[in-house]
Amino acid sequence: MNNYLYRYAVIAALGGLLFGFDTAVINGAIPFFTGYFNLTDTLKGWAVSSAIFGCIVGALLIGIPGDKFGRRDMLKVLSVMFMISSVGAGLSFQLYQFILFRIIGGLAIGGASVLSPMYTSEISPPRFRGRLTMTFQLSIVIGILLAFACDLALLDTGRDNWRWMFLSGVIPAVMFFILLFFVDRSPRWLIKSGKYEEAARVLAKLNPREDIIKLQNEIKDSINTEVISHIRYLFKKPYLRLMIIGLAVGMFNQMTGIAIVMIYSSDIFRAAGFSTESAILQTVVIGLTNLTLTILAMMLIDKIGRKKMLLIGSIGMSVFLAAFAIVFFFNVGGFLPLIFMISFVGCFAFSQGAVIWVLLSEIFPNNIRARGSSMGSFSHWMFYTILLFIFPVIQKAFSDTRGIGFVFAFFSLITFLSFFFFRKFLIETKGKSLEELEKDIENEFNH
């Protein structure tokens, strides 16, 4: 792995850091801006999930400008949107202002969730693609952990502490914007756009020991301008089945309940009897667990394979989600809620968390990669939004902690069912070039 390849992947992955930071920083701020804006439970659900409505739109629409202007240049635009969102949310004095700027941040998150891993996948050779694309997920985890740490550090900064929590997001956004000027454009996008000389230079930088002419020709041969130009091909063989799998992967990722854990864990621990400070501290422990298991998954993904990791994780997560549900059904105290939640997060980080963005950036052919990844990410954010919005309402509908128990029992069942979906419909993608994968997938699905 040469320096160019490593550097480009790390810089692109900073989109994941902003993704993780922006979605998680609201965790510690919830009780404080809820009091400031005097929110009902319904308005609280809307305030928390508003950014994710932006994510849905951003993920759904980013494929078109990503194809037209390129992955790198659109990431620059998204980094500016992150800055605007952080400043605007932190300086809001009315709820509508707060929601507006959170939606802007959501548009950036949705776009980054498609373009950052796609860029990394398109620059990476097969033997490194899994771990390099996983730098995006690692950055998400680091961003979440940084957000939790910032929330904890800023907890005692006065009644405007929630403002500082949001404003702190400006720093990584500025860093991302500046560093993007030090990476080249995606060679596969360059070839698709007819910029062959520039593509050859970038390929030579990233693959110094490869036959660049052969590699370039393989990419050219995989591109069909007719398919690129017309959306109707997304609904024909073999692309339709790929689109359905992408949508299902995004759905199952969120139906594990990971969004509820990462956004509402402080509220959940308070419901279990912990103080606000203790609840936020335990959330930091969860963030550390997420980081540790993500690093382990990053080391093993190109050895174990994507499909096997998903199957292992589905079983582990369903068991610990069921155990977590039982804790709240029977109001079990002590540290069991923390133990089960840490175990669940560890299983998620090693499986779904590690694999989803790698898989969505690999399974779609060059002709539809931006649009296909966009649809998979759209599914992810759609279910993310629904769950974040309804969780406070479900929790309030019960006079005790049974509401939380019912929610996590449902997550356990769906996660268990995902095991059978992954086993039947996914093919292993490790160790093959994107063009080889494209041929394998077309042969499999046409057959």
C-alpha positions as CSV (number, residue, x, y, z in Angstrom):
1,M,0.0,0.0,0.0
2,N,1.7,3.2,-1.2
3,N,1.6,6.6,0.5
4,Y,-0.8,8.1,-2.1
5,L,-3.3,5.3,-1.6
6,Y,-3.2,5.5,2.1
7,R,-3.4,9.3,2.2
8,Y,-6.3,9.6,-0.2
9,A,-8.3,7.0,1.7
10,V,-7.7,8.7,5.0
11,I,-8.7,12.1,3.7
12,A,-11.8,10.8,2.0
13,A,-12.7,9.0,5.2
14,L,-12.9,12.3,7.1
15,G,-16.4,12.6,5.5
16,G,-17.2,9.7,7.9
17,L,-15.8,11.5,10.8
18,L,-18.1,14.4,10.1
19,F,-21.0,12.0,9.6
20,G,-20.3,10.4,13.0
21,F,-19.7,13.6,14.8
22,D,-22.8,15.4,13.5
23,T,-25.2,12.6,14.1
24,A,-23.9,11.8,17.7
25,V,-23.1,15.3,19.1
26,I,-26.8,15.8,19.7
27,N,-26.8,12.9,22.2
28,G,-25.4,14.9,25.1
29,A,-27.2,18.1,24.0
30,I,-30.7,16.6,24.1
31,P,-31.7,17.4,27.7
32,F,-30.4,20.9,27.4
33,F,-31.8,22.2,24.2
34,T,-35.1,20.3,25.1
35,G,-35.3,22.6,28.1
36,Y,-34.2,25.7,26.2
37,F,-36.9,25.3,23.5
38,N,-39.4,23.8,26.0
39,L,-40.1,20.8,23.7
40,T,-42.9,18.3,24.0
41,D,-42.0,14.6,23.3
42,T,-43.2,14.9,19.7
43,L,-41.2,18.1,19.1
44,K,-38.2,16.5,20.7
45,G,-38.5,13.6,18.3
46,W,-38.7,16.0,15.4
47,A,-35.7,18.1,16.6
48,V,-33.6,15.0,17.0
49,S,-34.6,13.4,13.7
50,S,-34.8,16.6,11.6
51,A,-31.2,16.3,10.4
52,I,-31.9,12.8,9.2
53,F,-34.7,14.0,6.9
54,G,-31.9,16.0,5.2
55,C,-29.8,12.7,5.1
56,I,-32.6,11.0,3.2
57,V,-32.7,13.7,0.6
58,G,-28.9,14.1,0.5
59,A,-28.4,10.3,0.0
60,L,-31.1,10.1,-2.6
61,L,-30.0,13.0,-4.8
62,I,-26.2,13.0,-4.5
63,G,-25.7,10.3,-7.1
64,I,-26.5,12.7,-10.0
65,P,-24.1,15.6,-9.0
66,G,-21.6,13.0,-7.9
67,D,-21.6,11.6,-11.4
68,K,-21.6,15.0,-13.1
69,F,-19.0,16.9,-11.0
70,G,-17.1,14.0,-9.5
71,R,-16.8,12.5,-6.0
72,R,-14.0,14.7,-4.7
73,D,-15.4,18.1,-5.8
74,M,-18.8,17.3,-4.4
75,L,-17.2,16.3,-1.1
76,K,-15.8,19.8,-0.9
77,V,-19.3,21.2,-1.3
78,L,-20.5,18.9,1.5
79,S,-17.8,20.0,3.9
80,V,-18.9,23.6,3.5
81,M,-22.5,22.5,4.3
82,F,-21.1,20.8,7.5
83,M,-19.6,24.1,8.5
84,I,-22.8,26.0,7.9
85,S,-24.8,23.5,9.9
86,S,-22.5,23.5,12.9
87,V,-22.5,27.3,13.2
88,G,-26.2,27.7,12.5
89,A,-27.4,25.0,15.0
90,G,-25.1,26.4,17.7
91,L,-26.3,29.9,17.3
92,S,-30.0,29.2,16.9
93,F,-32.5,31.0,19.1
94,Q,-35.7,29.7,17.6
95,L,-36.7,26.0,17.0
96,Y,-37.3,26.5,13.3
97,Q,-33.7,27.9,12.9
98,F,-32.3,24.9,14.8
99,I,-34.2,22.5,12.6
100,L,-33.3,24.3,9.4
101,F,-29.5,24.1,10.1
102,R,-29.8,20.5,11.3
103,I,-31.4,19.6,8.0
104,I,-28.5,21.3,6.1
105,G,-26.1,19.2,8.1
106,G,-28.3,16.1,7.2
107,L,-28.0,16.8,3.5
108,A,-24.2,16.8,3.9
109,I,-24.2,13.6,6.0
110,G,-26.4,11.8,3.4
111,G,-24.2,12.9,0.6
112,A,-21.0,12.0,2.4
113,S,-22.4,8.5,3.3
114,V,-22.5,7.8,-0.5
115,L,-19.5,9.6,-1.9
116,S,-16.8,9.0,0.7
117,P,-16.8,5.2,0.7
118,M,-17.5,5.2,-3.1
119,Y,-14.4,7.3,-3.7
120,T,-12.2,5.1,-1.6
121,S,-13.6,1.9,-3.2
122,E,-12.8,3.3,-6.7
123,I,-9.2,4.1,-5.9
124,S,-8.4,0.9,-4.0
125,P,-6.8,-2.3,-5.4
126,P,-8.7,-5.5,-4.5
127,R,-6.4,-6.8,-1.8
128,F,-6.7,-3.6,0.2
129,R,-10.2,-2.4,-0.7
130,G,-12.1,-3.8,2.3
131,R,-9.8,-2.3,4.9
132,L,-9.4,1.0,3.0
133,T,-13.1,1.5,2.5
134,M,-13.6,0.6,6.1
135,T,-11.6,3.7,7.0
136,F,-14.9,5.5,6.4
137,Q,-16.7,3.4,9.1
138,L,-13.6,3.8,11.4
139,S,-13.9,7.5,10.9
140,I,-17.6,7.4,11.7
141,V,-16.8,5.6,15.0
142,I,-14.0,8.1,15.8
143,G,-16.4,11.0,15.0
144,I,-19.0,9.5,17.3
145,L,-16.5,9.0,20.1
146,L,-15.2,12.6,19.6
147,A,-18.8,13.9,19.8
148,F,-19.4,12.0,23.1
149,A,-16.1,13.2,24.5
150,C,-16.9,16.8,23.5
151,D,-20.4,16.5,25.1
152,L,-18.8,15.3,28.3
153,A,-16.1,18.0,28.3
154,L,-18.6,20.8,27.6
155,L,-21.2,19.5,30.1
156,D,-20.3,22.1,32.8
157,T,-19.9,25.1,30.6
158,G,-23.1,26.8,31.6
159,R,-26.7,26.9,30.3
160,D,-25.4,27.4,26.8
161,N,-23.4,24.2,26.9
162,W,-25.4,22.7,24.1
163,R,-24.5,25.5,21.8
164,W,-20.8,24.8,22.2
165,M,-21.4,21.1,21.6
166,F,-22.8,21.9,18.1
167,L,-20.2,24.7,17.4
168,S,-17.3,22.3,18.0
169,G,-18.2,20.5,14.7
170,V,-16.7,23.5,12.8
171,I,-13.2,22.3,13.4
172,P,-13.3,18.9,11.7
173,A,-15.4,20.4,8.8
174,V,-12.7,23.0,8.1
175,M,-10.0,20.3,8.2
176,F,-11.9,18.2,5.7
177,F,-12.4,21.0,3.3
178,I,-8.7,22.0,3.3
179,L,-7.4,18.4,3.0
180,L,-9.6,17.6,0.0
181,F,-7.4,19.9,-2.1
182,F,-4.6,17.4,-1.7
183,V,-6.3,14.4,-3.3
184,D,-6.9,13.5,-7.0
185,R,-10.2,12.8,-8.5
186,S,-11.5,9.2,-8.8
187,P,-9.8,7.4,-11.7
188,R,-13.0,5.4,-12.5
189,W,-15.0,8.7,-12.6
190,L,-12.3,10.2,-14.8
191,I,-12.5,7.4,-17.3
192,K,-16.3,7.4,-17.3
193,S,-16.0,11.2,-18.0
194,G,-13.6,10.6,-20.9
195,K,-10.6,12.2,-19.0
196,Y,-8.2,9.3,-19.9
197,E,-4.8,11.1,-19.5
198,E,-5.6,12.4,-16.0
199,A,-7.0,8.9,-15.1
200,A,-3.8,7.2,-16.3
201,R,-1.7,9.6,-14.1
202,V,-3.9,8.9,-11.0
203,L,-3.9,5.1,-11.6
204,A,-0.1,5.2,-11.9
205,K,0.2,7.0,-8.6
206,L,-2.2,4.5,-6.9
207,N,-1.0,1.3,-8.6
208,P,2.7,1.8,-9.3
209,R,3.4,-2.0,-9.9
210,E,0.3,-2.6,-12.1
211,D,-0.1,-2.6,-15.9
212,I,-1.9,0.8,-16.2
213,I,-3.0,0.4,-19.8
214,K,-4.6,-3.0,-19.0
215,L,-6.2,-1.7,-15.9
216,Q,-7.6,1.3,-17.8
217,N,-8.9,-0.8,-20.6
218,E,-10.7,-3.1,-18.1
219,I,-12.4,-0.1,-16.6
220,K,-13.3,1.3,-20.0
221,D,-14.8,-2.1,-21.1
222,S,-17.1,-2.2,-18.0
223,I,-18.7,1.1,-18.8
224,N,-21.9,1.3,-20.9
225,T,-22.9,4.9,-21.7
226,E,-26.4,3.8,-22.5
227,V,-26.9,2.4,-19.0
228,I,-25.3,5.4,-17.4
229,S,-27.6,7.8,-19.3
230,H,-31.0,6.1,-18.6
231,I,-32.5,5.4,-15.2
232,R,-34.8,2.7,-16.6
233,Y,-31.9,0.2,-16.6
234,L,-32.0,0.3,-12.8
235,F,-35.2,-1.6,-13.0
236,K,-34.0,-4.3,-15.4
237,K,-31.8,-7.4,-15.0
238,P,-29.3,-7.7,-13.5
239,Y,-29.5,-4.2,-11.9
240,L,-32.9,-4.5,-10.3
241,R,-31.9,-7.4,-8.0
242,L,-28.9,-5.4,-7.0
243,M,-31.0,-2.4,-6.2
244,I,-33.3,-4.5,-4.0
245,I,-30.4,-6.0,-2.1
246,G,-28.9,-2.5,-1.6
247,L,-32.2,-1.3,-0.2
248,A,-32.5,-4.3,2.1
249,V,-28.9,-4.0,3.4
250,G,-29.6,-0.4,4.3
251,M,-32.9,-1.4,6.1
252,F,-31.4,-4.3,8.1
253,N,-28.5,-2.1,9.2
254,Q,-30.9,0.3,10.9
255,M,-33.3,-2.3,12.2
256,T,-30.6,-3.5,14.5
257,G,-31.5,-0.4,16.6
258,I,-28.0,1.0,16.4
259,A,-29.3,4.5,15.8
260,I,-31.4,4.4,19.0
261,V,-28.4,3.3,21.0
262,M,-26.1,6.0,19.6
263,I,-28.6,8.9,19.8
264,Y,-30.7,8.0,22.8
265,S,-28.3,6.0,25.0
266,S,-28.2,8.8,27.5
267,D,-32.0,8.8,27.8
268,I,-32.0,5.0,28.0
269,F,-29.5,4.9,30.8
270,R,-31.4,7.6,32.7
271,A,-34.5,5.5,32.3
272,A,-32.5,2.6,33.9
273,G,-31.8,4.8,36.9
274,F,-28.5,6.4,36.2
275,S,-27.7,10.1,36.7
276,T,-27.3,12.4,33.6
277,E,-23.5,12.6,34.1
278,S,-23.2,8.8,34.6
279,A,-25.4,8.2,31.6
280,I,-23.2,10.4,29.3
281,L,-20.0,8.7,30.8
282,Q,-21.4,5.3,29.9
283,T,-22.1,6.5,26.4
284,V,-18.4,7.3,26.1
285,V,-17.6,3.7,27.1
286,I,-20.0,2.5,24.3
287,G,-18.1,4.8,21.9
288,L,-14.8,3.2,22.9
289,T,-16.2,-0.3,22.4
290,N,-17.4,0.7,19.0
291,L,-14.0,2.0,18.1
292,T,-12.1,-1.0,19.4
293,L,-14.2,-3.6,17.6
294,T,-14.2,-1.5,14.4
295,I,-10.4,-1.5,14.3
296,L,-10.5,-5.3,14.8
297,A,-13.0,-5.7,12.0
298,M,-10.8,-3.5,9.8
299,M,-7.9,-5.8,10.3
300,L,-9.9,-8.9,9.5
301,I,-12.4,-7.9,6.8
302,D,-10.2,-8.8,3.8
303,K,-9.4,-12.2,5.5
304,I,-12.7,-13.3,6.9
305,G,-14.9,-11.8,4.2
306,R,-17.9,-9.5,4.2
307,K,-20.7,-12.2,4.2
308,K,-19.3,-14.3,7.0
309,M,-18.9,-11.2,9.2
310,L,-22.5,-10.3,8.6
311,L,-23.7,-13.7,9.5
312,I,-21.7,-13.9,12.7
313,G,-22.8,-10.4,13.8
314,S,-26.5,-11.1,13.1
315,I,-26.6,-13.9,15.6
316,G,-24.6,-12.1,18.2
317,M,-26.7,-8.9,18.0
318,S,-30.0,-10.7,18.1
319,V,-29.0,-12.5,21.3
320,F,-27.8,-9.3,23.1
321,L,-30.7,-7.2,21.9
322,A,-33.1,-9.9,23.4
323,A,-31.2,-9.8,26.7
324,F,-31.4,-6.0,26.7
325,A,-35.1,-6.2,26.1
326,I,-35.5,-8.6,29.1
327,V,-33.6,-6.2,31.4
328,F,-36.3,-3.5,30.7
329,F,-39.3,-5.9,30.7
330,F,-38.3,-7.0,34.3
331,N,-36.7,-3.7,35.4
332,V,-33.4,-5.4,36.2
333,G,-31.0,-2.9,37.8
334,G,-27.3,-2.7,38.2
335,F,-24.9,-2.7,35.3
336,L,-26.6,-5.4,33.2
337,P,-28.0,-2.8,30.8
338,L,-24.5,-1.4,30.2
339,I,-23.0,-4.9,29.8
340,F,-25.7,-6.0,27.3
341,M,-25.5,-2.7,25.3
342,I,-21.7,-2.9,25.1
343,S,-21.9,-6.5,23.9
344,F,-24.5,-5.5,21.2
345,V,-22.4,-2.5,20.1
346,G,-19.3,-4.7,19.8
347,C,-21.2,-7.2,17.6
348,F,-22.5,-4.4,15.5
349,A,-19.1,-2.8,15.0
350,F,-17.6,-6.1,14.0
351,S,-20.3,-6.9,11.5
352,Q,-23.0,-4.5,10.1
353,G,-21.0,-1.4,11.1
354,A,-17.9,-2.7,9.4
355,V,-19.5,-4.1,6.3
356,I,-22.4,-1.9,5.1
357,W,-20.4,1.0,3.5
358,V,-17.9,-1.4,2.0
359,L,-20.7,-3.6,0.6
360,L,-22.7,-0.7,-0.8
361,S,-19.6,0.7,-2.6
362,E,-18.7,-2.7,-4.1
363,I,-21.8,-4.5,-5.2
364,F,-22.9,-2.0,-7.8
365,P,-21.2,-2.0,-11.3
366,N,-19.4,1.1,-12.6
367,N,-22.4,2.0,-14.7
368,I,-24.8,2.5,-11.8
369,R,-22.4,2.7,-8.8
370,A,-23.4,6.3,-7.8
371,R,-27.1,5.7,-8.2
372,G,-27.1,2.3,-6.6
373,S,-25.0,3.4,-3.6
374,S,-27.3,6.3,-3.3
375,M,-30.4,4.1,-3.1
376,G,-28.8,1.8,-0.5
377,S,-27.8,4.8,1.6
378,F,-31.3,6.3,1.1
379,S,-32.8,3.1,2.6
380,H,-30.4,3.4,5.5
381,W,-31.4,7.0,6.3
382,M,-35.1,6.4,5.7
383,F,-35.3,3.8,8.4
384,Y,-32.9,5.7,10.6
385,T,-35.3,8.7,10.5
386,I,-38.4,6.7,11.2
387,L,-36.8,5.0,14.3
388,L,-35.4,8.2,15.7
389,F,-38.7,10.0,15.4
390,I,-41.0,7.3,16.9
391,F,-38.7,6.1,19.8
392,P,-39.6,9.0,22.2
393,V,-43.3,8.5,21.4
394,I,-43.2,4.8,22.1
395,Q,-41.2,5.3,25.2
396,K,-43.7,7.8,26.5
397,A,-46.7,5.5,25.7
398,F,-45.7,3.2,28.5
399,S,-45.8,4.3,32.2
400,D,-42.6,2.3,32.9
401,T,-39.6,0.9,31.1
402,R,-41.6,-1.7,29.2
403,G,-41.7,0.5,26.1
404,I,-37.9,0.3,25.7
405,G,-38.2,-3.5,26.2
406,F,-40.7,-3.9,23.4
407,V,-38.6,-1.8,21.0
408,F,-35.5,-3.8,21.6
409,A,-37.4,-7.1,21.4
410,F,-38.5,-6.0,17.9
411,F,-35.0,-5.1,16.9
412,S,-33.8,-8.6,18.1
413,L,-36.4,-10.4,15.9
414,I,-35.6,-8.4,12.7
415,T,-31.8,-8.8,13.2
416,F,-32.3,-12.5,13.6
417,L,-34.2,-12.6,10.3
418,S,-31.5,-10.7,8.6
419,F,-29.2,-13.7,9.0
420,F,-31.3,-15.7,6.6
421,F,-31.4,-12.9,4.1
422,F,-27.6,-12.4,4.0
423,R,-27.0,-16.1,3.8
424,K,-29.3,-16.5,0.7
425,F,-28.8,-13.4,-1.3
426,L,-25.3,-12.0,-0.7
427,I,-22.2,-13.1,-2.6
428,E,-18.7,-12.7,-1.2
429,T,-16.8,-9.7,-2.6
430,K,-13.4,-9.9,-1.0
431,G,-10.3,-10.2,-3.1
432,K,-11.7,-9.2,-6.5
433,S,-11.5,-6.0,-8.6
434,L,-14.6,-4.0,-9.0
435,E,-14.7,-5.1,-12.7
436,E,-14.3,-8.8,-11.8
437,L,-17.1,-8.4,-9.2
438,E,-19.3,-6.8,-11.9
439,K,-18.9,-9.9,-14.1
440,D,-19.5,-12.3,-11.3
441,I,-22.6,-10.5,-10.1
442,E,-24.0,-10.3,-13.6
443,N,-23.4,-14.0,-14.2
444,E,-25.0,-14.9,-10.9
445,F,-28.1,-12.8,-11.3
446,N,-28.6,-13.5,-14.9
447,H,-28.4,-17.2,-14.2
